[in-house]
């Protein structure tokens, strides 16, 4: 869609005044006074005009607008070509004030501007967003042509003044493709795709016009915005009948509509038929696969792309790196990074910022920091990614130190940056510091407090047991508390065993998202810790009654370029015997060193031995065990889990890291935990 909009904007610029290939061609209005004297007449006036025009042309070529305006204003009656050249330069530089001075000079000089010069001024006003001046000029123009109407309509449409644009459009005595496209694309750009499709269908009933590639691309963009596969296919059929299906712009729009409607097989069919695919088409198709979760297909197509000989651009790299971040595929991300270095990627591009994001998301905050330090001018995204990376990887003080550096650099933080800062304070237990940052968001930095900020500060307070302050903030906040805020409060109740407030938070969450099993499980855990087994049974009964199924815990580890996935008690892995043997042996050593299983969190009122058995084979323990027995001594083991790790596993992995002499990183749904020498980076505060 972005490509379509870019080309449409280019079309708007190039077609704003001249339609030389249509029956509505606009010819410059010829002044009664000739531009040049007839051949053989070399009088002083002709020489002065020629010298003046040459000076004007020279200054305009050098884009010296500040010099050319005074030169014009010193002329009482300059040749019309001077106005044309200077106005064109004003349009290119979006110089509204200078353009107004030229317009004033025209009015004072007594020069009767025809449609050509008037359209230039009209285009300037429209492109600079001065629609009141544009409409005033349009109404005063004695000679209007199709270009005049189209210029004003496209200006209104671009500014989102769609009612004014449509009123003008409906009043036209004749229209061309540009008229229809400007109006249709305006509806698409300003999120009124239904009106765009309605107008497109109206255009189809106009037998005098044949849609061009820009019109159908805009109509396809409307179908994509509405995710209307039916209308997309209808337009596709007309495209085939008119022979536009071989055009790269149209193919890109078709790929977009099929991709957004979830018909990736049809999108791939379109993609494969395009001859001479460009970088935009390749990148779009690759991103579609990643966006739909078809990771393998996306990587396969990316490999095909690298073999086709086209140099990837920053959009291609950014798309693949973002996919690596979502999949926590650091090894592949490093390979992409290596390829970027080999071809000499631009360190100022946003692909470099995406590298920082990818490494931070994969738990390699050291690599993220190295890339960050290479950036000549880190953008806000880079700063924020690294701040969040430190906060999530158990280095909250480094996150806050980096935030201070950001402020000293003169970069203005945004609301996402402050989410990272507040999270860092939460993980470090810096309650008062976090509250200070929270109040500075609005008071010092002039940013609006968002629901995310309130969720962070409630998380900060409730984790430290300051529930009264947390509830006061919830009661006085200007927007309705969302599910993330209530989940933060519930999480704090789990830490401190406050089941009374937990019940209130859970009841609200049941109303907001009754299908989310995490709420039921957390509440049941709180009851189980308090030994309230009747309440645990009620929660489990409520889950059964509502058909809520607990999401199974799943952990995965990458060993020798292959991802190994484990579920709780999983015996399906080829090395399950070795895994269970290792866990049995290390369990004995852990108990000898004082490990006591946290059986309070087992949601069944059964014997202690059975509870211990239930805890022994959680998915992250299986994944860590496999990682240890499958790699050389001293190798880092990095495991990822789809749910929050439990207290028992967290404690056990501290023992495992010391006994096995391994550094173990576990990324759960909340954050990274780095276990080393019997300690965790979260300081048991997560």
C-alpha positions in Angstrom: 0.0 0.0 0.0 2.9 2.4 0.8 4.3 1.9 -2.7 0.9 2.6 -4.2 0.5 5.8 -2.1 4.0 6.9 -3.1 3.4 6.4 -6.8 0.0 8.1 -6.5 1.6 11.1 -4.8 4.2 11.2 -7.6 1.3 11.1 -10.1 -0.4 14.0 -8.3 2.8 16.0 -8.6 3.4 15.3 -12.2 -0.2 15.7 -13.3 -1.2 18.7 -11.3 -1.2 21.1 -14.2 -0.3 19.5 -17.5 -2.5 17.0 -19.4 -0.8 17.3 -22.8 -1.8 13.8 -23.8 -5.5 14.2 -23.2 -8.2 16.2 -24.9 -8.1 18.6 -22.0 -4.5 19.7 -22.6 -3.7 23.0 -21.0 -1.7 25.5 -23.0 0.0 28.4 -21.3 -1.9 31.6 -21.6 0.0 33.9 -24.1 0.6 37.4 -23.0 -0.2 40.1 -25.5 3.4 41.2 -25.1 5.7 38.6 -26.8 8.3 36.8 -24.6 11.0 37.6 -27.2 11.3 40.2 -29.9 11.0 38.9 -33.5 14.2 37.8 -35.2 16.4 40.7 -36.2 15.1 43.0 -33.4 17.9 43.2 -30.8 16.7 46.3 -28.9 17.6 47.0 -25.3 14.3 45.7 -23.9 14.9 42.3 -25.5 18.4 42.2 -24.1 17.2 43.1 -20.7 14.5 40.5 -20.8 16.9 37.8 -22.0 19.4 38.7 -19.3 16.7 38.7 -16.6 15.3 35.4 -17.7 18.8 33.9 -17.7 19.4 35.1 -14.2 16.1 33.8 -13.0 16.8 30.4 -14.6 20.3 30.2 -13.1 19.0 31.0 -9.6 16.1 28.5 -9.9 18.5 25.8 -11.0 20.6 26.4 -7.9 17.4 26.4 -5.8 18.3 29.9 -4.5 14.8 30.9 -3.6 15.8 33.7 -1.2 17.9 35.4 -3.9 15.4 35.0 -6.8 12.4 36.6 -5.0 14.0 40.0 -4.5 15.2 39.9 -8.1 11.6 39.4 -9.3 10.3 42.1 -7.0 12.6 44.6 -8.6 11.0 44.1 -11.9 7.8 46.1 -12.7 6.6 43.9 -15.5 8.6 40.7 -15.7 8.1 38.1 -18.5 5.5 35.5 -17.7 8.1 32.7 -17.9 9.8 34.2 -14.8 6.6 33.7 -12.8 6.4 30.1 -14.0 9.9 29.2 -13.1 9.8 30.8 -9.6 6.4 29.3 -8.8 7.7 25.9 -9.7 10.6 26.3 -7.4 8.2 27.4 -4.6 6.2 24.3 -5.2 9.2 22.0 -5.0 10.4 23.6 -1.8 6.9 24.0 -0.3 7.7 27.7 0.2 4.3 29.1 1.0 5.4 32.6 2.1 7.6 33.1 -0.9 4.8 31.8 -3.1 2.5 34.4 -1.7 5.0 37.2 -2.5 5.0 36.0 -6.1 1.2 35.9 -6.2 1.1 39.5 -4.7 3.6 40.7 -7.3 1.4 39.2 -10.1 -1.6 41.1 -8.8 0.4 44.4 -8.4 2.0 44.2 -11.8 -1.3 44.1 -13.7 -0.3 40.8 -15.4 -3.4 38.9 -16.4 -2.6 35.3 -15.3 -4.2 32.7 -17.4 -5.0 29.1 -16.5 -1.4 27.9 -16.6 0.1 30.4 -14.1 -3.1 30.3 -11.9 -2.9 26.6 -11.7 0.7 26.9 -10.6 -0.3 29.1 -7.7 -3.3 26.8 -6.9 -0.9 23.8 -6.8 1.4 25.7 -4.5 -1.4 26.5 -2.0 -2.8 23.0 -2.1 0.6 21.3 -1.6 1.4 23.7 1.3 -2.0 22.9 2.9 -3.3 26.5 2.6 -6.7 25.4 1.4 -8.5 28.7 2.2 -6.1 30.6 -0.1 -6.5 27.8 -2.7 -10.3 28.0 -2.6 -10.3 31.8 -2.8 -8.0 31.7 -5.9 -10.1 29.0 -7.5 -13.3 31.0 -7.0 -11.7 34.1 -8.5 -10.2 32.4 -11.5 -11.8 33.6 -14.7 -10.4 30.7 -16.7 -10.7 27.3 -15.1 -9.8 24.0 -16.8 -9.8 20.4 -15.8 -6.4 20.8 -14.2 -7.8 23.5 -11.9 -10.6 21.3 -10.6 -8.3 18.3 -10.2 -5.7 20.3 -8.3 -8.2 21.6 -5.7 -9.9 18.2 -5.3 -6.6 16.4 -4.7 -5.6 19.1 -2.3 -8.8 18.8 -0.3 -8.5 15.0 -0.4 -4.9 15.0 0.7 -5.8 17.2 3.7 -8.7 15.0 4.7 -11.3 17.6 3.8 -13.3 14.9 2.0 -16.7 16.6 2.2 -15.3 19.7 0.4 -13.5 17.5 -2.1 -16.6 15.4 -2.8 -18.8 18.5 -3.2 -16.3 19.9 -5.8 -16.0 16.5 -7.5 -19.8 16.1 -7.8 -20.0 19.6 -9.4 -17.6 18.8 -12.2 -19.0 18.9 -15.7 -16.3 16.5 -16.9 -13.8 14.2 -15.2 -10.8 12.2 -16.1 -8.9 9.3 -14.4 -7.0 11.7 -12.3 -10.2 13.2 -10.9 -11.6 9.8 -9.8 -8.2 8.5 -8.5 -7.7 11.6 -6.4 -11.1 11.2 -4.8 -10.8 7.4 -4.3 -7.3 7.5 -2.9 -8.4 10.3 -0.5 -11.1 8.1 0.9 -8.6 5.3 1.4 -5.9 7.5 3.0 -8.3 8.9 5.5 -9.8 5.5 6.5 -13.1 5.6 4.6 -12.6 2.6 2.3 -16.3 1.9 2.0 -16.8 5.3 0.3 -13.8 4.6 -1.9 -15.2 1.3 -3.2 -18.6 2.9 -3.7 -17.0 5.6 -5.8 -14.9 3.1 -7.7 -18.1 1.1 -8.6 -19.7 4.4 -9.8 -16.7 5.0 -12.0 -17.2 1.5 -13.6 -20.6 2.7 -14.8 -18.9 5.6 -16.7 -18.4 4.0 -20.1 -16.1 6.8 -21.3 -13.3 6.0 -18.9 -11.0 3.0 -18.7 -9.4 2.6 -15.2 -5.6 2.9 -15.1 -3.2 1.2 -12.7 -3.3 4.0 -10.1 -7.1 3.9 -9.9 -7.4 0.1 -9.5 -4.5 0.1 -7.0 -6.4 2.6 -4.9 -9.6 0.5 -5.1 -7.6 -2.6 -4.1 -6.1 -0.7 -1.2 -9.7 0.0 -0.1 -10.5 -3.7 -0.3 -7.4 -4.5 1.7 -8.4 -1.9 4.4 -11.8 -3.5 4.7 -10.3 -7.0 4.4 -13.0 -7.6 1.8 -11.8 -10.6 -0.2 -14.9 -10.5 -2.4 -14.4 -7.0 -3.6 -10.7 -7.6 -4.1 -11.5 -10.6 -6.3 -14.1 -8.5 -8.3 -11.5 -5.9 -9.0 -8.9 -8.6 -9.8 -11.3 -9.9 -12.5 -11.6 -6.5 -14.1 -7.9 -6.1 -14.0 -7.4 -9.3 -15.9 -9.9 -8.3 -18.5 -8.2 -4.9 -19.0 -4.7 -6.4 -19.2 -3.4 -4.5 -16.2 -2.4 -7.7 -14.3 1.2 -7.6 -15.6 1.9 -4.2 -14.1 4.2 -4.2 -11.0 2.2 -1.5 -9.2 -1.1 -3.4 -9.6 0.5 -6.7 -8.7 1.8 -5.2 -5.5 -1.7 -4.0 -4.6 -3.2 -7.4 -5.4 -0.6 -9.1 -3.2 -1.5 -6.6 -0.4 -5.3 -7.3 -0.6 -4.9 -11.1 -0.7 -2.3 -11.0 2.1 -4.5 -8.8 4.4 -7.5 -11.0 3.7 -5.5 -14.1 4.8 -5.4 -15.7 1.3 -1.6 -16.1 1.1 -1.7 -18.9 -1.4 -3.5 -16.5 -3.9 -1.0 -13.8 -3.0 1.9 -16.2 -3.8 0.2 -17.1 -7.1 0.2 -13.4 -8.0 3.8 -13.0 -6.8 5.1 -15.9 -8.9 3.4 -14.6 -12.1 5.1 -11.2 -11.9 8.1 -10.8 -14.3 11.0 -8.8 -13.1 10.0 -8.6 -9.5 11.4 -5.5 -7.7 12.6 -5.2 -4.1 9.2 -3.9 -2.9 7.3 -6.9 -4.2 9.9 -9.4 -2.7 9.8 -7.6 0.7 6.0 -7.4 0.8 5.6 -11.1 0.1 8.2 -12.1 2.7 6.6 -9.8 5.3 3.2 -11.4 4.6 4.5 -14.8 5.4 6.0 -13.6 8.7 2.9 -11.6 9.6 0.8 -14.7 9.1 3.0 -16.9 11.2 4.3 -18.9 8.3 7.9 -18.6 9.5 9.4 -21.4 7.3 7.8 -20.0 4.1 9.0 -16.6 4.9 12.6 -17.8 5.4 12.5 -19.9 2.3 11.3 -17.0 0.2 14.0 -14.8 1.8 16.6 -17.3 0.7 15.2 -17.3 -2.8 15.4 -13.5 -2.8 19.1 -13.5 -1.7 19.8 -15.8 -4.7 18.0 -13.7 -7.2 20.8 -11.1 -7.2 18.7 -8.0 -6.0 20.4 -6.1 -3.2 18.2 -6.2 0.0 17.2 -2.8 1.4 16.6 -1.7 4.9 12.9 -2.7 4.7 13.8 -6.2 3.8 16.3 -6.6 6.6 14.0 -4.9 9.1 11.2 -7.3 8.3 13.4 -10.4 8.7 15.0 -9.2 11.9 11.6 -8.4 13.4 10.5 -11.9 12.6 13.7 -13.2 14.3 12.8 -11.1 17.3 9.3 -12.6 17.5 10.6 -16.1 17.1 13.6 -15.5 19.4 15.7 -16.9 16.6 19.0 -15.2 17.5 21.2 -17.5 15.5 19.4 -16.6 12.3 19.4 -13.0 13.3 23.2 -13.1 13.6 23.5 -14.5 10.1 21.3 -11.7 8.8 23.5 -9.2 10.7 26.6 -10.8 9.1 25.0 -10.4 5.6 24.2 -6.8 6.3 27.8 -6.1 7.3 29.1 -7.8 4.2 27.1 -5.7 1.8 27.8 -2.5 3.8 24.4 -1.5 5.3 23.8 2.0 6.4 24.3 2.4 10.1 21.9 5.3 10.0 19.0 3.2 8.6 16.2 1.9 10.8 17.4 -1.6 10.0 20.3 -0.9 12.4 17.7 0.0 15.0 15.9 -3.2 14.3 19.2 -5.1 15.0 19.2 -3.6 18.5 15.6 -4.6 19.0 16.3 -8.1 17.8 19.2 -8.8 20.0 17.4 -7.3 23.1 14.3 -9.4 22.4 16.5 -12.5 22.1 18.1 -11.9 25.5 21.5 -10.8 24.1 21.6 -7.4 25.6 25.4 -7.3 25.3 25.2 -7.6 21.5 22.4 -5.1 21.4 24.6 -2.7 23.3 27.5 -3.2 20.9 25.3 -2.5 17.9 23.9 0.5 19.6 27.3 2.0 20.3 28.2 1.7 16.6 25.2 3.9 15.6 26.4 7.5 14.7 23.0 9.0 15.6 20.8 6.5 17.6 17.1 7.1 17.0 14.5 7.0 19.7 13.6 3.4 18.7 17.2 2.3 19.3 17.3 4.0 22.8 14.0 2.5 23.8 14.8 -1.0 22.6 18.0 -1.1 24.6 16.3 0.5 27.7 13.6 -2.2 27.5 16.3 -4.9 26.8 18.2 -4.0 30.0 14.9 -3.8 32.0 13.8 -7.2 30.8 17.2 -8.9 31.1 17.7 -8.2 34.8 19.8 -5.1 34.5 17.3 -2.3 35.6 20.1 0.0 36.9 21.7 -0.1 33.4 18.3 0.7 31.9 17.9 3.8 34.1 21.5 4.9 33.4 20.9 4.6 29.7 17.7 6.7 30.1 19.7 9.5 31.7 22.1 9.3 28.8 19.1 9.6 26.4 18.0 12.8 28.2 21.5 14.3 28.0 21.7 13.6 24.3 18.7 15.9 23.7 16.5 13.1 22.4 12.9 13.5 23.6 11.5 10.3 25.1 8.0 9.1 24.2 5.4 7.1 26.1 7.0 3.7 25.0 10.3 4.8 26.4 8.7 5.5 29.8 7.1 2.1 29.8 10.6 0.6 29.7 11.8 3.0 32.4 8.9 2.2 34.7 9.4 -1.5 34.1 13.1 -1.2 35.1 12.0 0.5 38.4 9.5 -2.3 38.9 12.1 -5.1 38.4 14.6 -3.3 40.7 12.0 -2.6 43.4 12.7 1.2 43.1 9.2 2.2 44.0 9.8 5.9 44.9 12.1 6.4 41.9 9.4 4.9 39.7 6.7 7.2 41.1 9.0 10.1 40.5 9.4 9.1 36.8 5.7 8.5 36.6 4.9 12.1 37.6 7.6 13.6 35.3 6.0 12.0 32.2 3.4 14.8 32.2 4.9 17.5 34.4 8.3 17.7 32.8 8.1 16.0 29.4 4.6 17.1 28.4 3.4 13.7 27.5 -0.1 12.3 28.1 -0.2 9.5 30.6 -1.4 6.3 28.9 -3.1 3.2 30.2 0.3 1.4 29.9 1.9 3.9 32.2 -0.9 3.4 34.8 -0.5 -0.4 34.5 3.2 -0.1 35.1 2.9 2.1 38.2 0.1 -0.2 39.6 2.5 -3.2 39.0 5.3 -1.2 40.7 3.2 -0.5 43.8 1.4 -3.9 44.1 4.6 -5.9 43.8 6.0 -4.0 46.8 2.7 -4.5 48.7 1.6 -0.9 48.6 -2.0 -1.9 47.6 -3.7 1.2 49.1 -1.7 3.5 46.8 -2.3 1.2 43.9 -6.1 1.3 44.4 -6.0 5.1 44.9 -4.4 5.4 41.5 -6.9 3.1 39.9 -9.7 5.1 41.4 -8.5 8.5 40.2 -7.0 7.6 36.8 -8.8 9.5 33.9 -9.4 6.4 31.7 -11.1 3.1 32.4 -8.6 0.6 33.8 -7.8 -2.1 31.2 -7.0 -5.8 31.5 -3.3 -5.2 31.8 -3.7 -3.0 34.8 -5.9 -5.5 36.6 -3.6 -8.3 35.7 -0.7 -6.3 37.2 -2.7 -5.8 40.4 -3.5 -9.5 40.5 0.1 -10.4 40.0 1.1 -8.3 43.1 -1.6 -10.1 45.1 0.0 -13.4 44.2 3.4 -12.3 45.5 1.9 -11.1 48.8 -0.9 -13.6 49.2 -3.6 -10.9 49.3 -6.6 -12.9 48.2 -9.1 -10.2 49.2 -7.9 -7.7 46.6 -7.1 -10.6 44.2 -10.8 -11.5 44.3 -11.8 -8.0 43.2 -9.2 -7.8 40.5 -10.1 -11.3 39.2 -13.9 -10.5 39.1 -13.1 -7.5 36.9 -10.9 -9.6 34.7 -13.6 -12.3 34.4 -15.9 -9.6 33.0 -13.3 -8.2 30.6 -11.9 -11.4 29.2 -13.7 -14.4 30.7 -11.9 -16.8 28.3 -8.4 -16.0 29.7 -7.2 -19.0 31.7 -4.3 -17.1 33.3 -6.7 -15.1 35.6 -8.3 -18.3 36.9 -4.9 -20.0 37.4 -3.4 -17.1 39.2 -6.4 -16.7 41.6 -6.3 -20.5 42.2 -2.6 -20.3 43.0 -3.3 -17.5 45.6 -6.0 -19.7 47.2 -3.7 -22.8 47.1 -0.9 -20.9 48.8 -3.3 -19.9 51.6 -4.5 -23.5 51.9 -8.1 -22.5 50.8 -8.7 -25.7 48.8 -12.5 -25.3 48.7 -11.9 -21.9 46.9 -9.4 -23.6 44.5 -12.1 -26.2 43.7 -14.6 -23.4 43.0 -12.2 -21.7 40.6 -11.6 -24.9 38.8 -15.3 -25.6 38.6 -15.9 -22.1 37.2 -13.3 -22.9 34.5 -15.1 -26.1 33.6 -18.5 -24.3 33.6 -17.2 -21.6 31.2 -15.2 -24.0 29.0 -11.9 -22.3 29.9 -8.9 -24.5 29.3 -5.5 -23.8 30.8 -2.9 -23.1 28.2 -0.4 -25.8 28.4 3.1 -24.8 29.5 5.6 -25.1 26.6 9.3 -24.5 26.5 11.8 -24.7 23.7 15.5 -24.7 23.3 17.7 -24.3 20.2 20.5 -26.9 19.9 22.6 -27.4 16.8 20.3 -25.2 14.7 17.2 -27.2 15.6 14.4 -26.2 17.9 13.3 -28.8 20.5 9.9 -28.2 22.1 8.8 -29.7 25.5 5.5 -29.9 27.3 5.0 -30.7 31.0 6.0 -34.4 31.7 6.9 -34.8 28.0 8.2 -38.3 27.2 8.0 -38.0 23.4 11.5 -36.6 22.9 14.1 -39.1 21.5 16.3 -38.4 24.5 13.6 -38.5 27.1 15.3 -41.3 29.1 18.5 -39.3 29.4 16.6 -36.2 30.3 14.7 -37.8 33.1 17.8 -39.6 34.3 19.6 -36.3 34.5 16.8 -34.6 36.4 16.6 -37.5 38.9 20.4 -37.3 39.6 20.5 -33.5 39.9 17.3 -33.5 42.1 19.2 -35.6 44.7 22.1 -33.2 44.7 19.8 -30.2 45.0 18.1 -31.7 48.1 21.5 -32.4 49.6 22.3 -28.7 49.2 19.0 -27.6 50.8 16.5 -27.3 48.0 12.9 -27.6 49.2 10.2 -28.0 46.5 7.5 -25.2 46.5 4.5 -27.5 46.7 2.1 -24.7 47.7 1.7 -23.8 44.1 0.4 -27.2 43.0 -3.3 -26.8 42.3 -4.4 -30.1 43.8 -5.0 -31.2 47.4 -2.8 -34.3 47.1 0.1 -35.8 49.1 3.4 -33.9 49.2 5.2 -36.7 47.3 2.7 -36.4 44.4 3.1 -32.6 44.4 6.8 -32.9 44.2 6.4 -35.3 41.3 4.1 -32.9 39.5 6.7 -30.1 39.8 9.7 -32.2 38.8 8.8 -32.3 35.1 7.7 -28.8 34.2 8.6 -28.0 30.6 11.4 -25.5 31.4 13.2 -28.1 33.5 13.0 -30.6 30.7 14.3 -28.1 28.2 17.1 -27.0 30.5 18.1 -30.6 31.1 18.2 -31.4 27.4 20.3 -28.3 26.8 22.8 -29.4 29.4 23.2 -33.0 28.3 23.3 -32.0 24.6 26.1 -29.3 24.7 29.7 -29.2 25.9 30.4 -28.2 29.5 30.3 -24.5 30.1 28.0 -23.8 27.1 25.2 -21.2 27.7 21.7 -22.8 27.8 19.0 -20.5 26.6 15.3 -21.6 27.0 12.1 -19.9 26.1 8.7 -20.5 27.7 5.2 -19.3 26.6 4.0 -18.8 30.2 5.3 -17.3 33.3 7.8 -19.6 35.1 6.7 -20.9 38.5 8.3 -20.2 41.8 9.5 -23.8 42.1 11.2 -23.9 38.7 12.8 -20.5 39.4 14.3 -21.7 42.7 15.3 -25.1 41.2 17.1 -23.5 38.2 19.3 -21.4 40.6 20.5 -24.7 42.2 20.9 -26.3 38.7 23.1 -23.4 37.5 25.5 -23.9 40.5 25.6 -27.7 40.5 26.0 -28.0 36.7 28.2 -25.0 36.5 26.2 -23.5 33.7 24.8 -20.1 32.8 21.1 -20.6 32.1 18.8 -18.0 30.6 15.1 -18.5 30.6 12.7 -16.1 28.9 9.2 -16.5 30.2 6.1 -14.4 29.2 7.2 -11.7 31.7 11.0 -11.2 31.3 14.4 -12.9 31.1 15.9 -14.7 34.0 19.7 -15.2 33.9 20.7 -18.0 36.4 24.4 -18.2 37.2 26.3 -19.6 40.2 23.0 -20.1 42.2 21.6 -16.6 41.6 19.1 -15.0 39.2 19.4 -11.7 37.6 15.9 -10.7 38.8 17.0 -10.9 42.4 13.9 -13.0 43.1 11.8 -10.0 42.3 9.7 -10.6 39.2 
